[in-house]
Amino acid sequence: KGGVGDKAERPDEAAAARIRKSRAAQACETPLGMYTTSEGMPWVATWEVEKKGEGHYWYFLPDIDSGVKMQYRKVGDSSWSMYRSTPTRIGKWWRTPLWSRMGSEEFEQSCWVNDMIVAQGITGPAKGGVGDKAERPDEAAAARIRKSRAAQDDWPLVLRFKPTVSSKCLNLIDVADRITAARGRESCLPGGPAAYRVVQQILSDSHAQWKQPMERCIDSVSKKLEHLVNDTCRDVLGKYSKVESRVVESLHVLIAKCKRDMALRATELLERQEKAPDLLTQNDKCLSDSFQAAQQFLRGAMGCSLNLDMLDATERSRFSELAAKAGLTKDPSTWVAIGDHEDAVWTAAAAHAYYKLSLQRFCDAFPRAVDDLLLRGTVRQCREIIFKDLHVDQWTDEELRNMFEADPDVERRRREAQAKVKRLEEGFSILETS
């Protein structure tokens, strides 16, 4: 015996909650001071002890030996700038050269491997990283994060979009200001022309942020296809260098064509469908449900709706009887009061509801287009393109021998190997007779 007491006592709920919170913190994958990019790469920021405001960014790249570049740019700019010095590899981490604006939100960092971007959108963080220049980030923790994220990314194509309209979320005051700026001489009623125009503005701002991840996805898929073509042709046609180079060239041209077709389709999906001036959907039921739920949440946060769950059964029954006697026959849980920003509530709820439908629609249509036009499109046409570009059916015997002639370097290594085998056989023969 030595517990909290006899059966009349209840165990300490606060202490149990603290233990549960502590165990959850211990099980957290990401330790304090370590972050992950949207691409799933662990990264860390460290500060120089003797140099105020200066430090380094570290990226966990355990399998990369070379070809790493670090770049930066001002948030909102389209072009990147290179560091003046080269990055440094320390253990399984790659570290940027000294950066003089540590903690700043005005600049974002990026990491490139063999001219492919593997991490971007890194800003800040506020001071509180792993420590001073003498410390190396925890490789074991970064490896656990990387393994966990890899398990989530088993699909060959993964899209991630930022959930907010911008780095600064809009509140009701911001929405109300937009409505005032867009209003002409029309009446100030909720859901009027000005509010509808503001919904369109908010959605247009959010849709504009989809363009960069969309283009990055197309580039990434096409580069992976090119690497796959290079590796496959090297494995299958490595003995015949002339045929290999011709096939690789033809397939790269095909991938570039499919990439252009995919870019046109992506622009159509984004510009003509999602950014169309009319907010069109056939899924009215889902739109209406999401709109009502958003309105109820906003009005509840403003104290403009009723929550009958706060009443017990007797009070709820009595309240309904009094309301019915006063002439209100609807379910009391649906009653709302008009707040100070009724038009802003309508606008925010409408933008939220349509954005959810739009994002779901785009996230379904865009990967399907990538699969059909870029991935399957390349596979469908590769056989025809190879035979068409190589003109295999028109080769003469001499051209056929010339194309499949062994590579001189391969032939040289074969002769050296044969000579070595012959010398070894002669040596064994001498040993057997002696």
C-alpha positions as CSV (number, residue, x, y, z in Angstrom):
1,K,0.0,0.0,0.0
2,G,1.3,3.4,-0.9
3,G,-1.1,4.9,-3.5
4,V,-3.1,8.1,-3.2
5,G,-5.5,6.7,-0.5
6,D,-8.6,4.7,0.0
7,K,-11.5,4.2,-2.3
8,A,-13.3,7.4,-1.3
9,E,-10.5,9.6,-2.8
10,R,-10.1,10.4,-6.5
11,P,-6.6,10.3,-8.1
12,D,-5.0,13.6,-8.9
13,E,-6.2,14.6,-12.4
14,A,-3.8,17.5,-12.8
15,A,-0.8,15.4,-12.1
16,A,-2.0,12.7,-14.5
17,A,-2.4,15.4,-17.2
18,R,1.1,16.7,-16.6
19,I,2.6,13.2,-17.0
20,R,0.6,12.6,-20.2
21,K,1.8,15.9,-21.6
22,S,5.4,15.1,-20.6
23,R,5.3,11.7,-22.3
24,A,3.8,13.2,-25.4
25,A,6.6,15.7,-25.6
26,Q,9.2,12.9,-25.2
27,A,7.6,11.1,-28.2
28,C,7.7,14.1,-30.4
29,E,9.7,13.5,-33.5
30,T,11.3,16.9,-33.8
31,P,13.5,18.1,-31.0
32,L,13.6,21.7,-29.9
33,G,15.5,23.9,-32.3
34,M,15.2,21.5,-35.3
35,Y,12.7,22.1,-38.1
36,T,11.6,20.4,-41.3
37,T,10.8,22.0,-44.7
38,S,7.7,21.3,-46.6
39,E,9.8,18.8,-48.7
40,G,10.5,16.9,-45.4
41,M,14.2,17.9,-45.0
42,P,15.4,18.5,-41.4
43,W,17.2,21.8,-40.9
44,V,18.8,23.8,-38.1
45,A,19.9,27.4,-37.5
46,T,22.9,28.2,-35.3
47,W,24.3,31.5,-34.2
48,E,27.9,32.7,-33.9
49,V,28.7,33.5,-30.2
50,E,31.1,36.3,-31.0
51,K,29.3,37.8,-34.0
52,K,26.0,39.4,-33.3
53,G,23.3,38.5,-35.8
54,E,25.4,36.1,-37.8
55,G,25.2,32.4,-38.1
56,H,24.6,29.4,-40.3
57,Y,21.8,27.2,-41.7
58,W,22.3,23.4,-41.7
59,Y,20.6,20.9,-44.0
60,F,20.5,17.1,-43.3
61,L,21.7,15.5,-46.5
62,P,23.3,12.2,-45.5
63,D,23.5,10.6,-49.0
64,I,24.9,13.6,-50.8
65,D,28.6,14.0,-51.4
66,S,28.8,16.9,-53.9
67,G,26.7,19.2,-56.1
68,V,25.2,21.1,-53.2
69,K,24.5,24.9,-53.6
70,M,23.0,27.4,-51.1
71,Q,21.0,30.4,-52.3
72,Y,18.9,33.1,-50.8
73,R,16.5,35.8,-52.0
74,K,14.2,38.5,-50.6
75,V,10.8,37.2,-49.8
76,G,8.6,37.9,-52.8
77,D,11.4,38.0,-55.4
78,S,11.5,35.5,-58.2
79,S,15.3,35.1,-58.6
80,W,17.8,33.6,-56.2
81,S,21.3,34.9,-55.3
82,M,24.3,32.6,-54.6
83,Y,26.5,32.8,-51.5
84,R,29.9,34.1,-52.2
85,S,31.6,31.1,-50.7
86,T,30.8,27.4,-51.0
87,P,28.9,25.3,-48.4
88,T,30.7,23.0,-46.0
89,R,29.9,19.4,-45.3
90,I,30.2,18.4,-41.7
91,G,29.3,14.8,-40.9
92,K,25.9,14.2,-42.5
93,W,25.0,17.9,-42.5
94,W,25.7,20.6,-45.1
95,R,26.2,24.1,-43.7
96,T,25.8,27.4,-45.4
97,P,28.5,30.0,-45.4
98,L,28.2,32.7,-42.8
99,W,24.8,34.5,-43.0
100,S,24.6,38.0,-41.6
101,R,20.8,38.3,-41.1
102,M,20.0,35.4,-38.8
103,G,16.4,35.5,-37.5
104,S,15.2,37.8,-40.3
105,E,11.9,37.2,-41.9
106,E,12.8,39.4,-44.9
107,F,14.9,36.7,-46.7
108,E,14.3,33.1,-47.5
109,Q,16.9,30.4,-47.9
110,S,17.0,27.5,-50.3
111,C,19.2,24.4,-50.9
112,W,20.0,22.8,-54.3
113,V,21.4,19.5,-55.2
114,N,22.7,19.0,-58.8
115,D,20.6,22.1,-59.8
116,M,17.4,20.6,-58.3
117,I,15.8,22.5,-55.5
118,V,15.4,20.3,-52.4
119,A,14.4,22.9,-49.8
120,Q,13.1,26.4,-49.9
121,G,10.9,28.9,-48.0
122,I,13.2,28.9,-45.0
123,T,13.0,32.1,-43.0
124,G,14.0,33.1,-39.4
125,P,13.9,31.5,-37.0
126,A,13.9,33.6,-33.9
127,K,17.0,32.9,-31.9
128,G,16.7,29.6,-30.1
129,G,18.4,27.1,-32.4
130,V,20.7,24.3,-31.3
131,G,23.4,26.6,-30.0
132,D,26.8,28.2,-30.8
133,K,29.3,27.4,-33.6
134,A,30.9,24.6,-31.6
135,E,27.9,22.4,-31.7
136,R,26.9,20.0,-34.5
137,P,23.1,19.3,-34.9
138,D,21.8,15.9,-33.8
139,E,22.2,13.5,-36.7
140,A,20.3,10.7,-35.0
141,A,17.2,12.9,-34.5
142,A,17.4,14.2,-38.1
143,A,17.6,10.7,-39.4
144,R,14.5,9.7,-37.4
145,I,12.6,12.7,-38.9
146,R,13.7,11.9,-42.4
147,K,12.7,8.2,-42.1
148,S,9.3,9.2,-40.7
149,R,8.6,11.6,-43.5
150,A,9.8,9.1,-46.1
151,A,7.3,6.6,-44.8
152,Q,4.5,9.2,-45.4
153,D,5.8,9.9,-49.0
154,D,5.5,6.4,-50.5
155,W,3.3,7.7,-53.3
156,P,5.4,8.7,-56.4
157,L,3.7,12.1,-56.6
158,V,2.9,14.2,-53.5
159,L,1.5,17.8,-53.4
160,R,1.6,20.1,-50.4
161,F,-0.1,23.5,-50.3
162,K,0.1,26.2,-47.7
163,P,-3.2,26.3,-45.8
164,T,-3.4,30.1,-45.4
165,V,-3.9,32.8,-48.0
166,S,-0.6,34.4,-47.2
167,S,2.0,34.5,-44.5
168,K,-0.4,37.0,-42.7
169,C,-3.8,35.5,-42.1
170,L,-6.8,37.8,-42.7
171,N,-9.0,38.7,-39.7
172,L,-12.6,40.1,-39.8
173,I,-11.3,43.7,-39.6
174,D,-9.1,43.1,-42.7
175,V,-12.0,41.6,-44.6
176,A,-14.3,44.6,-43.5
177,D,-11.6,47.0,-44.8
178,R,-11.5,45.3,-48.1
179,I,-15.3,45.4,-48.4
180,T,-15.3,49.1,-47.7
181,A,-12.6,49.7,-50.3
182,A,-14.6,47.7,-52.9
183,R,-18.0,49.2,-52.2
184,G,-19.5,51.7,-54.5
185,R,-22.9,53.3,-54.2
186,E,-24.8,50.0,-53.6
187,S,-26.6,49.3,-50.3
188,C,-24.6,48.1,-47.3
189,L,-26.3,44.7,-47.0
190,P,-24.4,41.5,-46.1
191,G,-23.4,39.5,-49.2
192,G,-23.8,42.4,-51.6
193,P,-21.7,43.1,-54.7
194,A,-18.8,44.5,-52.7
195,A,-18.6,41.4,-50.5
196,Y,-18.7,39.1,-53.5
197,R,-15.8,41.0,-55.1
198,V,-13.8,40.7,-51.9
199,V,-14.4,36.9,-51.9
200,Q,-13.0,36.9,-55.5
201,Q,-10.0,38.9,-54.4
202,I,-9.2,36.6,-51.5
203,L,-9.5,33.5,-53.7
204,S,-7.4,35.1,-56.4
205,D,-4.6,35.9,-53.9
206,S,-4.7,32.3,-52.6
207,H,-4.7,30.7,-56.1
208,A,-1.7,32.8,-57.1
209,Q,0.3,30.9,-54.4
210,W,-0.4,27.6,-56.1
211,K,1.6,28.4,-59.2
212,Q,5.1,28.0,-57.7
213,P,4.5,24.5,-56.1
214,M,2.7,23.5,-59.3
215,E,5.7,24.4,-61.5
216,R,8.1,22.9,-59.0
217,C,6.2,19.6,-59.1
218,I,6.3,19.5,-63.0
219,D,10.1,20.2,-63.0
220,S,10.7,17.6,-60.3
221,V,8.7,14.9,-62.1
222,S,10.4,15.6,-65.5
223,K,13.9,15.5,-63.9
224,K,13.1,12.2,-62.3
225,L,12.0,10.9,-65.7
226,E,15.2,12.1,-67.3
227,H,17.3,10.4,-64.5
228,L,15.3,7.2,-65.0
229,V,15.9,7.2,-68.8
230,N,19.6,7.8,-68.3
231,D,20.0,4.9,-65.8
232,T,17.8,2.5,-67.8
233,C,19.6,3.2,-71.1
234,R,23.0,2.8,-69.4
235,D,22.0,-0.6,-67.9
236,V,20.4,-1.9,-71.1
237,L,22.5,-0.3,-73.9
238,G,25.8,0.5,-72.1
239,K,27.8,-1.8,-74.4
240,Y,26.6,0.1,-77.4
241,S,27.4,3.8,-76.8
242,K,26.2,5.1,-80.2
243,V,22.7,3.5,-79.8
244,E,22.6,4.6,-76.1
245,S,23.3,8.3,-76.9
246,R,20.7,8.3,-79.7
247,V,18.0,6.7,-77.6
248,V,18.7,9.0,-74.6
249,E,18.6,12.1,-76.8
250,S,15.3,11.0,-78.4
251,L,13.7,10.3,-75.0
252,H,14.8,13.6,-73.5
253,V,13.2,15.4,-76.4
254,L,10.0,13.4,-75.7
255,I,10.0,14.3,-72.0
256,A,10.5,18.0,-72.9
257,K,7.5,17.8,-75.2
258,C,5.3,16.1,-72.6
259,K,6.5,18.7,-70.0
260,R,5.3,21.5,-72.3
261,D,1.9,19.8,-72.7
262,M,1.7,19.4,-69.0
263,A,2.6,23.1,-68.4
264,L,-0.2,24.2,-70.8
265,R,-2.7,21.9,-69.0
266,A,-1.6,23.2,-65.6
267,T,-2.0,26.8,-66.7
268,E,-5.5,25.9,-68.0
269,L,-6.5,24.3,-64.7
270,L,-5.2,27.2,-62.6
271,E,-5.9,30.3,-64.7
272,R,-9.1,29.3,-66.6
273,Q,-10.8,27.0,-64.1
274,E,-9.8,28.0,-60.6
275,K,-9.2,31.7,-61.2
276,A,-12.3,32.1,-63.3
277,P,-14.3,35.3,-62.4
278,D,-17.5,33.3,-61.5
279,L,-17.3,31.1,-58.4
280,L,-18.8,28.0,-60.1
281,T,-19.4,24.6,-58.5
282,Q,-21.9,21.8,-58.9
283,N,-21.2,20.6,-55.3
284,D,-23.8,23.0,-53.8
285,K,-24.5,20.7,-50.8
286,C,-20.9,20.6,-49.6
287,L,-20.4,24.4,-50.3
288,S,-23.5,25.2,-48.3
289,D,-22.6,23.0,-45.4
290,S,-19.1,24.4,-45.2
291,F,-20.4,28.0,-45.5
292,Q,-22.9,27.4,-42.6
293,A,-20.3,25.8,-40.4
294,A,-17.9,28.6,-41.0
295,Q,-20.5,31.2,-40.2
296,Q,-21.5,29.4,-37.0
297,F,-17.9,29.3,-35.9
298,L,-17.3,33.0,-36.6
299,R,-20.5,34.1,-34.9
300,G,-19.8,31.9,-32.0
301,A,-16.4,33.4,-31.5
302,M,-18.0,36.9,-31.6
303,G,-20.7,36.0,-29.1
304,C,-23.5,36.3,-31.7
305,S,-24.9,32.8,-31.6
306,L,-26.7,30.6,-29.1
307,N,-25.1,27.5,-27.6
308,L,-27.9,25.5,-26.0
309,D,-25.3,22.9,-24.7
310,M,-24.6,25.4,-21.9
311,L,-28.2,24.7,-20.5
312,D,-29.3,21.6,-18.8
313,A,-32.4,19.6,-20.1
314,T,-34.9,21.5,-17.9
315,E,-33.5,24.9,-18.8
316,R,-33.4,24.0,-22.5
317,S,-37.0,22.9,-22.5
318,R,-38.2,26.0,-20.7
319,F,-36.2,28.2,-23.0
320,S,-37.8,26.6,-26.1
321,E,-41.3,27.0,-24.6
322,L,-40.7,30.7,-23.9
323,A,-39.3,31.3,-27.4
324,A,-42.2,29.5,-29.0
325,K,-44.6,31.6,-26.9
326,A,-42.8,34.7,-28.2
327,G,-43.4,33.6,-31.8
328,L,-40.0,32.0,-32.7
329,T,-40.7,28.6,-34.0
330,K,-37.3,27.6,-35.5
331,D,-34.8,25.5,-33.6
332,P,-33.2,27.9,-31.1
333,S,-29.7,26.4,-31.9
334,T,-30.0,28.1,-35.4
335,W,-30.7,31.6,-34.0
336,V,-28.0,34.2,-34.6
337,A,-27.8,37.9,-33.7
338,I,-26.6,40.5,-36.2
339,G,-23.0,41.5,-35.3
340,D,-21.0,44.6,-36.1
341,H,-19.3,42.9,-39.0
342,E,-22.1,40.9,-40.5
343,D,-20.9,41.5,-44.1
344,A,-17.3,40.5,-43.1
345,V,-18.6,37.3,-41.5
346,W,-20.5,36.4,-44.7
347,T,-17.4,37.2,-46.8
348,A,-15.0,35.2,-44.7
349,A,-17.3,32.2,-44.5
350,A,-18.0,32.3,-48.3
351,A,-14.2,32.5,-49.1
352,H,-13.4,29.7,-46.7
353,A,-16.1,27.4,-48.1
354,Y,-15.3,28.0,-51.7
355,Y,-11.5,27.8,-51.1
356,K,-12.0,24.3,-49.6
357,L,-13.9,23.1,-52.7
358,S,-11.4,24.7,-55.1
359,L,-8.4,23.3,-53.4
360,Q,-9.9,19.8,-53.3
361,R,-10.8,20.1,-57.0
362,F,-7.3,21.3,-58.0
363,C,-5.5,18.7,-55.9
364,D,-7.5,16.0,-57.7
365,A,-7.2,17.3,-61.2
366,F,-3.6,18.4,-61.2
367,P,-1.9,15.1,-60.1
368,R,-4.2,13.2,-62.5
369,A,-3.0,15.5,-65.3
370,V,0.6,14.9,-64.3
371,D,0.1,11.2,-64.4
372,D,-1.7,11.2,-67.7
373,L,0.3,13.7,-69.7
374,L,3.8,13.5,-68.2
375,L,4.2,10.0,-66.8
376,R,1.9,7.9,-68.9
377,G,2.3,10.2,-71.8
378,T,6.0,9.5,-71.9
379,V,5.5,5.8,-71.6
380,R,2.9,5.7,-74.3
381,Q,5.0,7.4,-76.9
382,C,8.5,6.2,-76.1
383,R,8.5,3.1,-78.3
384,E,7.2,4.9,-81.3
385,I,9.6,7.8,-80.8
386,I,12.7,5.5,-80.5
387,F,11.9,3.7,-83.7
388,K,10.9,6.8,-85.6
389,D,14.0,8.9,-84.6
390,L,16.5,6.0,-85.1
391,H,14.9,4.9,-88.5
392,V,15.6,1.3,-87.5
393,D,13.5,-0.1,-90.4
394,Q,15.7,1.8,-92.9
395,W,19.1,0.7,-91.6
396,T,21.4,-1.1,-94.0
397,D,23.6,-4.0,-92.9
398,E,26.6,-1.7,-92.7
399,E,24.7,0.9,-90.6
400,L,23.4,-1.8,-88.3
401,R,27.0,-3.1,-87.7
402,N,28.2,0.5,-87.2
403,M,25.5,1.3,-84.6
404,F,26.0,-1.8,-82.6
405,E,29.8,-1.8,-82.8
406,A,31.3,-2.3,-79.4
407,D,32.5,0.8,-77.6
408,P,36.3,1.2,-78.0
409,D,36.8,1.6,-74.2
410,V,34.7,-1.5,-73.5
411,E,36.6,-3.4,-76.1
412,R,39.9,-2.4,-74.6
413,R,38.8,-3.5,-71.1
414,R,37.6,-6.8,-72.6
415,R,41.0,-7.5,-74.2
416,E,42.8,-6.7,-71.0
417,A,40.5,-9.0,-69.1
418,Q,41.0,-11.8,-71.6
419,A,44.8,-11.4,-71.5
420,K,44.7,-11.5,-67.7
421,V,42.7,-14.7,-67.8
422,K,45.2,-16.2,-70.3
423,R,48.1,-15.4,-68.0
424,L,46.4,-16.9,-65.0
425,E,45.6,-20.1,-66.9
426,E,49.3,-20.4,-68.0
427,G,50.4,-19.8,-64.4
428,F,48.0,-22.6,-63.1
429,S,49.4,-24.9,-65.8
430,I,53.0,-24.3,-64.7
431,L,52.1,-24.9,-61.1
432,E,50.3,-28.2,-62.0
433,T,53.3,-29.5,-63.9
434,S,56.0,-28.5,-61.4
